[in-house]
Amino acid sequence: MKRITWTESAKTDVRALDKPNAMRVLHALHRFAETGTGDVKKLQGDVDELRLRIGDHRLFFVYNQDEAIEVRRVRHRGEAYR
């Protein structure tokens, strides 16, 4: 399993979610870290950042050189790309 690190803004985003959605996001992230499965796309314009789609939420992250996942933001799809 890859190591997962969180930025302060990502931690704040997850804490703002209700419990079922927060658990869904965490479960999807851990499943992706273990198996590499999930709806992941590379974002346009930014060379490094990827997004993981989890229902109505988007988790934005990057891979570091040591194969760690750095979670940058967790946003609702209506606010994610603004």
mmCIF file of the N, C-alpha and C atoms, coordinates in Angstrom:
data_MODEL
# 
_entry.id   MODEL 
# 
loop_
_atom_site.group_PDB 
_atom_site.id 
_atom_site.type_symbol 
_atom_site.label_atom_id 
_atom_site.label_alt_id 
_atom_site.label_comp_id 
_atom_site.label_asym_id 
_atom_site.label_entity_id 
_atom_site.label_seq_id 
_atom_site.pdbx_PDB_ins_code 
_atom_site.Cartn_x 
_atom_site.Cartn_y 
_atom_site.Cartn_z 
_atom_site.occupancy 
_atom_site.B_iso_or_equiv 
_atom_site.pdbx_formal_charge 
_atom_site.auth_seq_id 
_atom_site.auth_comp_id 
_atom_site.auth_asym_id 
_atom_site.auth_atom_id 
_atom_site.pdbx_PDB_model_num 
ATOM 1   N N  . MET A 1 1  ? 0.842   -1.187 0.000   1.00 0.00 ? 1  MET A N  1 
ATOM 2   C CA . MET A 1 1  ? 0.000   0.000  0.000   1.00 0.00 ? 1  MET A CA 1 
ATOM 3   C C  . MET A 1 1  ? 0.879   1.239  0.000   1.00 0.00 ? 1  MET A C  1 
ATOM 4   N N  . LYS A 1 2  ? 0.494   2.203  -0.788  1.00 0.00 ? 2  LYS A N  1 
ATOM 5   C CA . LYS A 1 2  ? 1.252   3.445  -0.865  1.00 0.00 ? 2  LYS A CA 1 
ATOM 6   C C  . LYS A 1 2  ? 0.986   4.301  0.375   1.00 0.00 ? 2  LYS A C  1 
ATOM 7   N N  . ARG A 1 3  ? 1.967   5.106  0.744   1.00 0.00 ? 3  ARG A N  1 
ATOM 8   C CA . ARG A 1 3  ? 1.823   6.021  1.876   1.00 0.00 ? 3  ARG A CA 1 
ATOM 9   C C  . ARG A 1 3  ? 0.955   7.192  1.449   1.00 0.00 ? 3  ARG A C  1 
ATOM 10  N N  . ILE A 1 4  ? 0.053   7.623  2.321   1.00 0.00 ? 4  ILE A N  1 
ATOM 11  C CA . ILE A 1 4  ? -0.873  8.717  2.024   1.00 0.00 ? 4  ILE A CA 1 
ATOM 12  C C  . ILE A 1 4  ? -0.564  9.873  2.956   1.00 0.00 ? 4  ILE A C  1 
ATOM 13  N N  . THR A 1 5  ? -0.341  11.070 2.371   1.00 0.00 ? 5  THR A N  1 
ATOM 14  C CA . THR A 1 5  ? -0.167  12.282 3.163   1.00 0.00 ? 5  THR A CA 1 
ATOM 15  C C  . THR A 1 5  ? -1.267  13.261 2.789   1.00 0.00 ? 5  THR A C  1 
ATOM 16  N N  . TRP A 1 6  ? -1.637  14.102 3.727   1.00 0.00 ? 6  TRP A N  1 
ATOM 17  C CA . TRP A 1 6  ? -2.732  15.058 3.541   1.00 0.00 ? 6  TRP A CA 1 
ATOM 18  C C  . TRP A 1 6  ? -2.228  16.473 3.761   1.00 0.00 ? 6  TRP A C  1 
ATOM 19  N N  . THR A 1 7  ? -2.673  17.406 2.916   1.00 0.00 ? 7  THR A N  1 
ATOM 20  C CA . THR A 1 7  ? -2.429  18.816 3.180   1.00 0.00 ? 7  THR A CA 1 
ATOM 21  C C  . THR A 1 7  ? -3.462  19.276 4.204   1.00 0.00 ? 7  THR A C  1 
ATOM 22  N N  . GLU A 1 8  ? -3.200  20.402 4.842   1.00 0.00 ? 8  GLU A N  1 
ATOM 23  C CA . GLU A 1 8  ? -4.145  20.924 5.834   1.00 0.00 ? 8  GLU A CA 1 
ATOM 24  C C  . GLU A 1 8  ? -5.494  21.249 5.196   1.00 0.00 ? 8  GLU A C  1 
ATOM 25  N N  . SER A 1 9  ? -5.483  21.779 3.967   1.00 0.00 ? 9  SER A N  1 
ATOM 26  C CA . SER A 1 9  ? -6.751  22.104 3.306   1.00 0.00 ? 9  SER A CA 1 
ATOM 27  C C  . SER A 1 9  ? -7.547  20.843 2.989   1.00 0.00 ? 9  SER A C  1 
ATOM 28  N N  . ALA A 1 10 ? -6.875  19.747 2.652   1.00 0.00 ? 10 ALA A N  1 
ATOM 29  C CA . ALA A 1 10 ? -7.572  18.495 2.381   1.00 0.00 ? 10 ALA A CA 1 
ATOM 30  C C  . ALA A 1 10 ? -8.180  17.929 3.663   1.00 0.00 ? 10 ALA A C  1 
ATOM 31  N N  . LYS A 1 11 ? -7.456  18.027 4.765   1.00 0.00 ? 11 LYS A N  1 
ATOM 32  C CA . LYS A 1 11 ? -8.001  17.576 6.050   1.00 0.00 ? 11 LYS A CA 1 
ATOM 33  C C  . LYS A 1 11 ? -9.254  18.369 6.413   1.00 0.00 ? 11 LYS A C  1 
ATOM 34  N N  . THR A 1 12 ? -9.202  19.677 6.202   1.00 0.00 ? 12 THR A N  1 
ATOM 35  C CA . THR A 1 12 ? -10.350 20.531 6.485   1.00 0.00 ? 12 THR A CA 1 
ATOM 36  C C  . THR A 1 12 ? -11.530 20.161 5.608   1.00 0.00 ? 12 THR A C  1 
ATOM 37  N N  . ASP A 1 13 ? -11.274 19.877 4.338   1.00 0.00 ? 13 ASP A N  1 
ATOM 38  C CA . ASP A 1 13 ? -12.344 19.495 3.410   1.00 0.00 ? 13 ASP A CA 1 
ATOM 39  C C  . ASP A 1 13 ? -13.043 18.216 3.861   1.00 0.00 ? 13 ASP A C  1 
ATOM 40  N N  . VAL A 1 14 ? -12.275 17.222 4.282   1.00 0.00 ? 14 VAL A N  1 
ATOM 41  C CA . VAL A 1 14 ? -12.866 15.946 4.700   1.00 0.00 ? 14 VAL A CA 1 
ATOM 42  C C  . VAL A 1 14 ? -13.644 16.117 5.999   1.00 0.00 ? 14 VAL A C  1 
ATOM 43  N N  . ARG A 1 15 ? -13.120 16.917 6.914   1.00 0.00 ? 15 ARG A N  1 
ATOM 44  C CA . ARG A 1 15 ? -13.828 17.144 8.176   1.00 0.00 ? 15 ARG A CA 1 
ATOM 45  C C  . ARG A 1 15 ? -15.156 17.862 7.960   1.00 0.00 ? 15 ARG A C  1 
ATOM 46  N N  . ALA A 1 16 ? -15.274 18.636 6.882   1.00 0.00 ? 16 ALA A N  1 
ATOM 47  C CA . ALA A 1 16 ? -16.500 19.372 6.607   1.00 0.00 ? 16 ALA A CA 1 
ATOM 48  C C  . ALA A 1 16 ? -17.595 18.478 6.019   1.00 0.00 ? 16 ALA A C  1 
ATOM 49  N N  . LEU A 1 17 ? -17.231 17.289 5.535   1.00 0.00 ? 17 LEU A N  1 
ATOM 50  C CA . LEU A 1 17 ? -18.211 16.376 4.958   1.00 0.00 ? 17 LEU A CA 1 
ATOM 51  C C  . LEU A 1 17 ? -19.003 15.682 6.059   1.00 0.00 ? 17 LEU A C  1 
ATOM 52  N N  . ASP A 1 18 ? -20.229 15.245 5.711   1.00 0.00 ? 18 ASP A N  1 
ATOM 53  C CA . ASP A 1 18 ? -20.962 14.425 6.662   1.00 0.00 ? 18 ASP A CA 1 
ATOM 54  C C  . ASP A 1 18 ? -20.293 13.050 6.739   1.00 0.00 ? 18 ASP A C  1 
ATOM 55  N N  . LYS A 1 19 ? -20.581 12.310 7.787   1.00 0.00 ? 19 LYS A N  1 
ATOM 56  C CA . LYS A 1 19 ? -19.851 11.068 8.049   1.00 0.00 ? 19 LYS A CA 1 
ATOM 57  C C  . LYS A 1 19 ? -19.948 10.043 6.919   1.00 0.00 ? 19 LYS A C  1 
ATOM 58  N N  . PRO A 1 20 ? -21.136 9.782  6.335   1.00 0.00 ? 20 PRO A N  1 
ATOM 59  C CA . PRO A 1 20 ? -21.182 8.781  5.257   1.00 0.00 ? 20 PRO A CA 1 
ATOM 60  C C  . PRO A 1 20 ? -20.327 9.158  4.044   1.00 0.00 ? 20 PRO A C  1 
ATOM 61  N N  . ASN A 1 21 ? -20.356 10.433 3.650   1.00 0.00 ? 21 ASN A N  1 
ATOM 62  C CA . ASN A 1 21 ? -19.539 10.864 2.507   1.00 0.00 ? 21 ASN A CA 1 
ATOM 63  C C  . ASN A 1 21 ? -18.056 10.849 2.839   1.00 0.00 ? 21 ASN A C  1 
ATOM 64  N N  . ALA A 1 22 ? -17.692 11.227 4.052   1.00 0.00 ? 22 ALA A N  1 
ATOM 65  C CA . ALA A 1 22 ? -16.288 11.196 4.454   1.00 0.00 ? 22 ALA A CA 1 
ATOM 66  C C  . ALA A 1 22 ? -15.765 9.755  4.440   1.00 0.00 ? 22 ALA A C  1 
ATOM 67  N N  . MET A 1 23 ? -16.563 8.822  4.949   1.00 0.00 ? 23 MET A N  1 
ATOM 68  C CA . MET A 1 23 ? -16.144 7.422  4.948   1.00 0.00 ? 23 MET A CA 1 
ATOM 69  C C  . MET A 1 23 ? -16.042 6.882  3.524   1.00 0.00 ? 23 MET A C  1 
ATOM 70  N N  . ARG A 1 24 ? -16.931 7.312  2.657   1.00 0.00 ? 24 ARG A N  1 
ATOM 71  C CA . ARG A 1 24 ? -16.890 6.894  1.252   1.00 0.00 ? 24 ARG A CA 1 
ATOM 72  C C  . ARG A 1 24 ? -15.606 7.377  0.584   1.00 0.00 ? 24 ARG A C  1 
ATOM 73  N N  . VAL A 1 25 ? -15.239 8.637  0.846   1.00 0.00 ? 25 VAL A N  1 
ATOM 74  C CA . VAL A 1 25 ? -14.015 9.210  0.284   1.00 0.00 ? 25 VAL A CA 1 
ATOM 75  C C  . VAL A 1 25 ? -12.793 8.451  0.800   1.00 0.00 ? 25 VAL A C  1 
ATOM 76  N N  . LEU A 1 26 ? -12.736 8.213  2.103   1.00 0.00 ? 26 LEU A N  1 
ATOM 77  C CA . LEU A 1 26 ? -11.586 7.511  2.688   1.00 0.00 ? 26 LEU A CA 1 
ATOM 78  C C  . LEU A 1 26 ? -11.486 6.082  2.169   1.00 0.00 ? 26 LEU A C  1 
ATOM 79  N N  . HIS A 1 27 ? -12.614 5.405  2.055   1.00 0.00 ? 27 HIS A N  1 
ATOM 80  C CA . HIS A 1 27 ? -12.613 4.038  1.547   1.00 0.00 ? 27 HIS A CA 1 
ATOM 81  C C  . HIS A 1 27 ? -12.104 3.997  0.097   1.00 0.00 ? 27 HIS A C  1 
ATOM 82  N N  . ALA A 1 28 ? -12.584 4.915  -0.741  1.00 0.00 ? 28 ALA A N  1 
ATOM 83  C CA . ALA A 1 28 ? -12.155 4.950  -2.142  1.00 0.00 ? 28 ALA A CA 1 
ATOM 84  C C  . ALA A 1 28 ? -10.668 5.271  -2.253  1.00 0.00 ? 28 ALA A C  1 
ATOM 85  N N  . LEU A 1 29 ? -10.181 6.165  -1.411  1.00 0.00 ? 29 LEU A N  1 
ATOM 86  C CA . LEU A 1 29 ? -8.760  6.514  -1.431  1.00 0.00 ? 29 LEU A CA 1 
ATOM 87  C C  . LEU A 1 29 ? -7.901  5.317  -1.024  1.00 0.00 ? 29 LEU A C  1 
ATOM 88  N N  . HIS A 1 30 ? -8.283  4.617  0.020   1.00 0.00 ? 30 HIS A N  1 
ATOM 89  C CA . HIS A 1 30 ? -7.513  3.450  0.453   1.00 0.00 ? 30 HIS A CA 1 
ATOM 90  C C  . HIS A 1 30 ? -7.578  2.327  -0.578  1.00 0.00 ? 30 HIS A C  1 
ATOM 91  N N  . ARG A 1 31 ? -8.730  2.156  -1.228  1.00 0.00 ? 31 ARG A N  1 
ATOM 92  C CA . ARG A 1 31 ? -8.835  1.144  -2.277  1.00 0.00 ? 31 ARG A CA 1 
ATOM 93  C C  . ARG A 1 31 ? -7.906  1.493  -3.439  1.00 0.00 ? 31 ARG A C  1 
ATOM 94  N N  . PHE A 1 32 ? -7.854  2.784  -3.810  1.00 0.00 ? 32 PHE A N  1 
ATOM 95  C CA . PHE A 1 32 ? -6.955  3.204  -4.886  1.00 0.00 ? 32 PHE A CA 1 
ATOM 96  C C  . PHE A 1 32 ? -5.495  3.004  -4.480  1.00 0.00 ? 32 PHE A C  1 
ATOM 97  N N  . ALA A 1 33 ? -5.156  3.325  -3.229  1.00 0.00 ? 33 ALA A N  1 
ATOM 98  C CA . ALA A 1 33 ? -3.768  3.176  -2.771  1.00 0.00 ? 33 ALA A CA 1 
ATOM 99  C C  . ALA A 1 33 ? -3.331  1.715  -2.769  1.00 0.00 ? 33 ALA A C  1 
ATOM 100 N N  . GLU A 1 34 ? -4.252  0.805  -2.460  1.00 0.00 ? 34 GLU A N  1 
ATOM 101 C CA . GLU A 1 34 ? -3.908  -0.610 -2.403  1.00 0.00 ? 34 GLU A CA 1 
ATOM 102 C C  . GLU A 1 34 ? -3.887  -1.278 -3.773  1.00 0.00 ? 34 GLU A C  1 
ATOM 103 N N  . THR A 1 35 ? -4.905  -0.972 -4.600  1.00 0.00 ? 35 THR A N  1 
ATOM 104 C CA . THR A 1 35 ? -5.068  -1.719 -5.848  1.00 0.00 ? 35 THR A CA 1 
ATOM 105 C C  . THR A 1 35 ? -4.876  -0.897 -7.108  1.00 0.00 ? 35 THR A C  1 
ATOM 106 N N  . GLY A 1 36 ? -4.949  0.418  -7.002  1.00 0.00 ? 36 GLY A N  1 
ATOM 107 C CA . GLY A 1 36 ? -4.843  1.267  -8.189  1.00 0.00 ? 36 GLY A CA 1 
ATOM 108 C C  . GLY A 1 36 ? -6.138  1.387  -8.970  1.00 0.00 ? 36 GLY A C  1 
ATOM 109 N N  . THR A 1 37 ? -7.243  0.889  -8.408  1.00 0.00 ? 37 THR A N  1 
ATOM 110 C CA . THR A 1 37 ? -8.521  0.972  -9.107  1.00 0.00 ? 37 THR A CA 1 
ATOM 111 C C  . THR A 1 37 ? -9.280  2.217  -8.674  1.00 0.00 ? 37 THR A C  1 
ATOM 112 N N  . GLY A 1 38 ? -10.015 2.776  -9.614  1.00 0.00 ? 38 GLY A N  1 
ATOM 113 C CA . GLY A 1 38 ? -10.828 3.957  -9.358  1.00 0.00 ? 38 GLY A CA 1 
ATOM 114 C C  . GLY A 1 38 ? -10.902 4.804  -10.608 1.00 0.00 ? 38 GLY A C  1 
ATOM 115 N N  . ASP A 1 39 ? -11.807 5.746  -10.600 1.00 0.00 ? 39 ASP A N  1 
ATOM 116 C CA . ASP A 1 39 ? -11.987 6.652  -11.736 1.00 0.00 ? 39 ASP A CA 1 
ATOM 117 C C  . ASP A 1 39 ? -11.005 7.807  -11.594 1.00 0.00 ? 39 ASP A C  1 
ATOM 118 N N  . VAL A 1 40 ? -9.796  7.623  -12.111 1.00 0.00 ? 40 VAL A N  1 
ATOM 119 C CA . VAL A 1 40 ? -8.718  8.601  -11.982 1.00 0.00 ? 40 VAL A CA 1 
ATOM 120 C C  . VAL A 1 40 ? -8.405  9.179  -13.346 1.00 0.00 ? 40 VAL A C  1 
ATOM 121 N N  . LYS A 1 41 ? -8.266  10.501 -13.398 1.00 0.00 ? 41 LYS A N  1 
ATOM 122 C CA . LYS A 1 41 ? -7.855  11.176 -14.625 1.00 0.00 ? 41 LYS A CA 1 
ATOM 123 C C  . LYS A 1 41 ? -6.809  12.226 -14.305 1.00 0.00 ? 41 LYS A C  1 
ATOM 124 N N  . LYS A 1 42 ? -5.952  12.458 -15.267 1.00 0.00 ? 42 LYS A N  1 
ATOM 125 C CA . LYS A 1 42 ? -4.956  13.517 -15.150 1.00 0.00 ? 42 LYS A CA 1 
ATOM 126 C C  . LYS A 1 42 ? -5.637  14.831 -15.504 1.00 0.00 ? 42 LYS A C  1 
ATOM 127 N N  . LEU A 1 43 ? -5.380  15.879 -14.731 1.00 0.00 ? 43 LEU A N  1 
ATOM 128 C CA . LEU A 1 43 ? -5.986  17.167 -14.990 1.00 0.00 ? 43 LEU A CA 1 
ATOM 129 C C  . LEU A 1 43 ? -5.254  17.887 -16.117 1.00 0.00 ? 43 LEU A C  1 
ATOM 130 N N  . GLN A 1 44 ? -6.009  18.630 -16.896 1.00 0.00 ? 44 GLN A N  1 
ATOM 131 C CA . GLN A 1 44 ? -5.404  19.395 -17.986 1.00 0.00 ? 44 GLN A CA 1 
ATOM 132 C C  . GLN A 1 44 ? -4.693  20.610 -17.421 1.00 0.00 ? 44 GLN A C  1 
ATOM 133 N N  . GLY A 1 45 ? -3.602  20.973 -18.038 1.00 0.00 ? 45 GLY A N  1 
ATOM 134 C CA . GLY A 1 45 ? -2.877  22.173 -17.645 1.00 0.00 ? 45 GLY A CA 1 
ATOM 135 C C  . GLY A 1 45 ? -1.861  21.940 -16.546 1.00 0.00 ? 45 GLY A C  1 
ATOM 136 N N  . ASP A 1 46 ? -2.207  21.166 -15.546 1.00 0.00 ? 46 ASP A N  1 
ATOM 137 C CA . ASP A 1 46 ? -1.274  20.870 -14.469 1.00 0.00 ? 46 ASP A CA 1 
ATOM 138 C C  . ASP A 1 46 ? -0.615  19.527 -14.769 1.00 0.00 ? 46 ASP A C  1 
ATOM 139 N N  . VAL A 1 47 ? 0.681   19.497 -14.759 1.00 0.00 ? 47 VAL A N  1 
ATOM 140 C CA . VAL A 1 47 ? 1.411   18.312 -15.198 1.00 0.00 ? 47 VAL A CA 1 
ATOM 141 C C  . VAL A 1 47 ? 1.274   17.167 -14.198 1.00 0.00 ? 47 VAL A C  1 
ATOM 142 N N  . ASP A 1 48 ? 1.236   17.462 -12.912 1.00 0.00 ? 48 ASP A N  1 
ATOM 143 C CA . ASP A 1 48 ? 1.331   16.425 -11.896 1.00 0.00 ? 48 ASP A CA 1 
ATOM 144 C C  . ASP A 1 48 ? 0.001   16.000 -11.289 1.00 0.00 ? 48 ASP A C  1 
ATOM 145 N N  . GLU A 1 49 ? -0.976  16.884 -11.218 1.00 0.00 ? 49 GLU A N  1 
ATOM 146 C CA . GLU A 1 49 ? -2.165  16.621 -10.413 1.00 0.00 ? 49 GLU A CA 1 
ATOM 147 C C  . GLU A 1 49 ? -3.147  15.678 -11.095 1.00 0.00 ? 49 GLU A C  1 
ATOM 148 N N  . LEU A 1 50 ? -3.697  14.770 -10.305 1.00 0.00 ? 50 LEU A N  1 
ATOM 149 C CA . LEU A 1 50 ? -4.708  13.816 -10.750 1.00 0.00 ? 50 LEU A CA 1 
ATOM 150 C C  . LEU A 1 50 ? -5.965  14.032 -9.934  1.00 0.00 ? 50 LEU A C  1 
ATOM 151 N N  . ARG A 1 51 ? -7.092  13.500 -10.420 1.00 0.00 ? 51 ARG A N  1 
ATOM 152 C CA . ARG A 1 51 ? -8.319  13.560 -9.644  1.00 0.00 ? 51 ARG A CA 1 
ATOM 153 C C  . ARG A 1 51 ? -8.947  12.178 -9.586  1.00 0.00 ? 51 ARG A C  1 
ATOM 154 N N  . LEU A 1 52 ? -9.506  11.866 -8.427  1.00 0.00 ? 52 LEU A N  1 
ATOM 155 C CA . LEU A 1 52 ? -10.231 10.623 -8.201  1.00 0.00 ? 52 LEU A CA 1 
ATOM 156 C C  . LEU A 1 52 ? -11.692 10.992 -8.006  1.00 0.00 ? 52 LEU A C  1 
ATOM 157 N N  . ARG A 1 53 ? -12.562 10.458 -8.848  1.00 0.00 ? 53 ARG A N  1 
ATOM 158 C CA . ARG A 1 53 ? -13.990 10.752 -8.743  1.00 0.00 ? 53 ARG A CA 1 
ATOM 159 C C  . ARG A 1 53 ? -14.619 9.772  -7.766  1.00 0.00 ? 53 ARG A C  1 
ATOM 160 N N  . ILE A 1 54 ? -15.335 10.331 -6.789  1.00 0.00 ? 54 ILE A N  1 
ATOM 161 C CA . ILE A 1 54 ? -16.001 9.527  -5.770  1.00 0.00 ? 54 ILE A CA 1 
ATOM 162 C C  . ILE A 1 54 ? -17.429 10.057 -5.650  1.00 0.00 ? 54 ILE A C  1 
ATOM 163 N N  . GLY A 1 55 ? -18.329 9.519  -6.441  1.00 0.00 ? 55 GLY A N  1 
ATOM 164 C CA . GLY A 1 55 ? -19.705 10.013 -6.426  1.00 0.00 ? 55 GLY A CA 1 
ATOM 165 C C  . GLY A 1 55 ? -19.747 11.475 -6.844  1.00 0.00 ? 55 GLY A C  1 
ATOM 166 N N  . ASP A 1 56 ? -20.284 12.320 -5.969  1.00 0.00 ? 56 ASP A N  1 
ATOM 167 C CA . ASP A 1 56 ? -20.371 13.754 -6.247  1.00 0.00 ? 56 ASP A CA 1 
ATOM 168 C C  . ASP A 1 56 ? -19.145 14.520 -5.769  1.00 0.00 ? 56 ASP A C  1 
ATOM 169 N N  . HIS A 1 57 ? -18.138 13.831 -5.268  1.00 0.00 ? 57 HIS A N  1 
ATOM 170 C CA . HIS A 1 57 ? -16.948 14.494 -4.752  1.00 0.00 ? 57 HIS A CA 1 
ATOM 171 C C  . HIS A 1 57 ? -15.735 14.155 -5.605  1.00 0.00 ? 57 HIS A C  1 
ATOM 172 N N  . ARG A 1 58 ? -14.762 15.070 -5.588  1.00 0.00 ? 58 ARG A N  1 
ATOM 173 C CA . ARG A 1 58 ? -13.517 14.887 -6.326  1.00 0.00 ? 58 ARG A CA 1 
ATOM 174 C C  . ARG A 1 58 ? -12.355 15.033 -5.355  1.00 0.00 ? 58 ARG A C  1 
ATOM 175 N N  . LEU A 1 59 ? -11.438 14.083 -5.408  1.00 0.00 ? 59 LEU A N  1 
ATOM 176 C CA . LEU A 1 59 ? -10.255 14.103 -4.574  1.00 0.00 ? 59 LEU A CA 1 
ATOM 177 C C  . LEU A 1 59 ? -9.071  14.416 -5.485  1.00 0.00 ? 59 LEU A C  1 
ATOM 178 N N  . PHE A 1 60 ? -8.388  15.504 -5.226  1.00 0.00 ? 60 PHE A N  1 
ATOM 179 C CA . PHE A 1 60 ? -7.255  15.924 -6.041  1.00 0.00 ? 60 PHE A CA 1 
ATOM 180 C C  . PHE A 1 60 ? -5.961  15.539 -5.320  1.00 0.00 ? 60 PHE A C  1 
ATOM 181 N N  . PHE A 1 61 ? -5.047  14.911 -6.059  1.00 0.00 ? 61 PHE A N  1 
ATOM 182 C CA . PHE A 1 61 ? -3.823  14.411 -5.439  1.00 0.00 ? 61 PHE A CA 1 
ATOM 183 C C  . PHE A 1 61 ? -2.698  14.369 -6.454  1.00 0.00 ? 61 PHE A C  1 
ATOM 184 N N  . VAL A 1 62 ? -1.477  14.164 -5.935  1.00 0.00 ? 62 VAL A N  1 
ATOM 185 C CA . VAL A 1 62 ? -0.290  13.966 -6.761  1.00 0.00 ? 62 VAL A CA 1 
ATOM 186 C C  . VAL A 1 62 ? 0.477   12.771 -6.223  1.00 0.00 ? 62 VAL A C  1 
ATOM 187 N N  . TYR A 1 63 ? 1.238   12.115 -7.116  1.00 0.00 ? 63 TYR A N  1 
ATOM 188 C CA . TYR A 1 63 ? 2.189   11.080 -6.713  1.00 0.00 ? 63 TYR A CA 1 
ATOM 189 C C  . TYR A 1 63 ? 3.525   11.752 -6.487  1.00 0.00 ? 63 TYR A C  1 
ATOM 190 N N  . ASN A 1 64 ? 4.158   11.473 -5.369  1.00 0.00 ? 64 ASN A N  1 
ATOM 191 C CA . ASN A 1 64 ? 5.511   11.957 -5.123  1.00 0.00 ? 64 ASN A CA 1 
ATOM 192 C C  . ASN A 1 64 ? 6.511   10.957 -5.675  1.00 0.00 ? 64 ASN A C  1 
ATOM 193 N N  . GLN A 1 65 ? 7.787   11.298 -5.641  1.00 0.00 ? 65 GLN A N  1 
ATOM 194 C CA . GLN A 1 65 ? 8.818   10.421 -6.185  1.00 0.00 ? 65 GLN A CA 1 
ATOM 195 C C  . GLN A 1 65 ? 8.902   9.093  -5.435  1.00 0.00 ? 65 GLN A C  1 
ATOM 196 N N  . ASP A 1 66 ? 8.592   9.082  -4.161  1.00 0.00 ? 66 ASP A N  1 
ATOM 197 C CA . ASP A 1 66 ? 8.696   7.854  -3.368  1.00 0.00 ? 66 ASP A CA 1 
ATOM 198 C C  . ASP A 1 66 ? 7.390   7.057  -3.377  1.00 0.00 ? 66 ASP A C  1 
ATOM 199 N N  . GLU A 1 67 ? 6.584   7.229  -4.431  1.00 0.00 ? 67 GLU A N  1 
ATOM 200 C CA . GLU A 1 67 ? 5.326   6.493  -4.596  1.00 0.00 ? 67 GLU A CA 1 
ATOM 201 C C  . GLU A 1 67 ? 4.337   6.768  -3.470  1.00 0.00 ? 67 GLU A C  1 
ATOM 202 N N  . ALA A 1 68 ? 4.383   7.964  -2.910  1.00 0.00 ? 68 ALA A N  1 
ATOM 203 C CA . ALA A 1 68 ? 3.421   8.375  -1.902  1.00 0.00 ? 68 ALA A CA 1 
ATOM 204 C C  . ALA A 1 68 ? 2.325   9.200  -2.573  1.00 0.00 ? 68 ALA A C  1 
ATOM 205 N N  . ILE A 1 69 ? 1.136   9.150  -2.004  1.00 0.00 ? 69 ILE A N  1 
ATOM 206 C CA . ILE A 1 69 ? 0.015   9.937  -2.510  1.00 0.00 ? 69 ILE A CA 1 
ATOM 207 C C  . ILE A 1 69 ? -0.138  11.145 -1.601  1.00 0.00 ? 69 ILE A C  1 
ATOM 208 N N  . GLU A 1 70 ? -0.084  12.345 -2.183  1.00 0.00 ? 70 GLU A N  1 
ATOM 209 C CA . GLU A 1 70 ? -0.307  13.568 -1.419  1.00 0.00 ? 70 GLU A CA 1 
ATOM 210 C C  . GLU A 1 70 ? -1.686  14.105 -1.801  1.00 0.00 ? 70 GLU A C  1 
ATOM 211 N N  . VAL A 1 71 ? -2.626  14.032 -0.868  1.00 0.00 ? 71 VAL A N  1 
ATOM 212 C CA . VAL A 1 71 ? -3.986  14.520 -1.100  1.00 0.00 ? 71 VAL A CA 1 
ATOM 213 C C  . VAL A 1 71 ? -3.980  16.023 -0.895  1.00 0.00 ? 71 VAL A C  1 
ATOM 214 N N  . ARG A 1 72 ? -4.428  16.749 -1.921  1.00 0.00 ? 72 ARG A N  1 
ATOM 215 C CA . ARG A 1 72 ? -4.396  18.206 -1.854  1.00 0.00 ? 72 ARG A CA 1 
ATOM 216 C C  . ARG A 1 72 ? -5.745  18.820 -1.526  1.00 0.00 ? 72 ARG A C  1 
ATOM 217 N N  . ARG A 1 73 ? -6.824  18.332 -2.143  1.00 0.00 ? 73 ARG A N  1 
ATOM 218 C CA . ARG A 1 73 ? -8.163  18.890 -1.895  1.00 0.00 ? 73 ARG A CA 1 
ATOM 219 C C  . ARG A 1 73 ? -9.205  17.800 -2.053  1.00 0.00 ? 73 ARG A C  1 
ATOM 220 N N  . VAL A 1 74 ? -10.328 17.974 -1.376  1.00 0.00 ? 74 VAL A N  1 
ATOM 221 C CA . VAL A 1 74 ? -11.512 17.143 -1.552  1.00 0.00 ? 74 VAL A CA 1 
ATOM 222 C C  . VAL A 1 74 ? -12.671 18.116 -1.696  1.00 0.00 ? 74 VAL A C  1 
ATOM 223 N N  . ARG A 1 75 ? -13.274 18.145 -2.881  1.00 0.00 ? 75 ARG A N  1 
ATOM 224 C CA . ARG A 1 75 ? -14.308 19.144 -3.168  1.00 0.00 ? 75 ARG A CA 1 
ATOM 225 C C  . ARG A 1 75 ? -15.544 18.482 -3.769  1.00 0.00 ? 75 ARG A C  1 
ATOM 226 N N  . HIS A 1 76 ? -16.690 19.133 -3.590  1.00 0.00 ? 76 HIS A N  1 
ATOM 227 C CA . HIS A 1 76 ? -17.910 18.708 -4.271  1.00 0.00 ? 76 HIS A CA 1 
ATOM 228 C C  . HIS A 1 76 ? -17.737 19.032 -5.748  1.00 0.00 ? 76 HIS A C  1 
ATOM 229 N N  . ARG A 1 77 ? -18.344 18.229 -6.610  1.00 0.00 ? 77 ARG A N  1 
ATOM 230 C CA . ARG A 1 77 ? -18.110 18.399 -8.052  1.00 0.00 ? 77 ARG A CA 1 
ATOM 231 C C  . ARG A 1 77 ? -18.524 19.760 -8.564  1.00 0.00 ? 77 ARG A C  1 
ATOM 232 N N  . GLY A 1 78 ? -19.495 20.419 -7.932  1.00 0.00 ? 78 GLY A N  1 
ATOM 233 C CA . GLY A 1 78 ? -19.913 21.749 -8.351  1.00 0.00 ? 78 GLY A CA 1 
ATOM 234 C C  . GLY A 1 78 ? -18.898 22.827 -8.044  1.00 0.00 ? 78 GLY A C  1 
ATOM 235 N N  . GLU A 1 79 ? -18.043 22.576 -7.058  1.00 0.00 ? 79 GLU A N  1 
ATOM 236 C CA . GLU A 1 79 ? -17.030 23.553 -6.654  1.00 0.00 ? 79 GLU A CA 1 
ATOM 237 C C  . GLU A 1 79 ? -15.621 23.153 -7.073  1.00 0.00 ? 79 GLU A C  1 
ATOM 238 N N  . ALA A 1 80 ? -15.461 21.946 -7.560  1.00 0.00 ? 80 ALA A N  1 
ATOM 239 C CA . ALA A 1 80 ? -14.129 21.377 -7.753  1.00 0.00 ? 80 ALA A CA 1 
ATOM 240 C C  . ALA A 1 80 ? -13.299 22.080 -8.816  1.00 0.00 ? 80 ALA A C  1 
ATOM 241 N N  . TYR A 1 81 ? -13.907 22.506 -9.877  1.00 0.00 ? 81 TYR A N  1 
ATOM 242 C CA . TYR A 1 81 ? -13.125 23.010 -11.019 1.00 0.00 ? 81 TYR A CA 1 
ATOM 243 C C  . TYR A 1 81 ? -13.194 24.519 -11.162 1.00 0.00 ? 81 TYR A C  1 
ATOM 244 N N  . ARG A 1 82 ? -13.602 25.208 -10.154 1.00 0.00 ? 82 ARG A N  1 
ATOM 245 C CA . ARG A 1 82 ? -13.679 26.681 -10.226 1.00 0.00 ? 82 ARG A CA 1 
ATOM 246 C C  . ARG A 1 82 ? -12.383 27.298 -9.840  1.00 0.00 ? 82 ARG A C  1 
# 
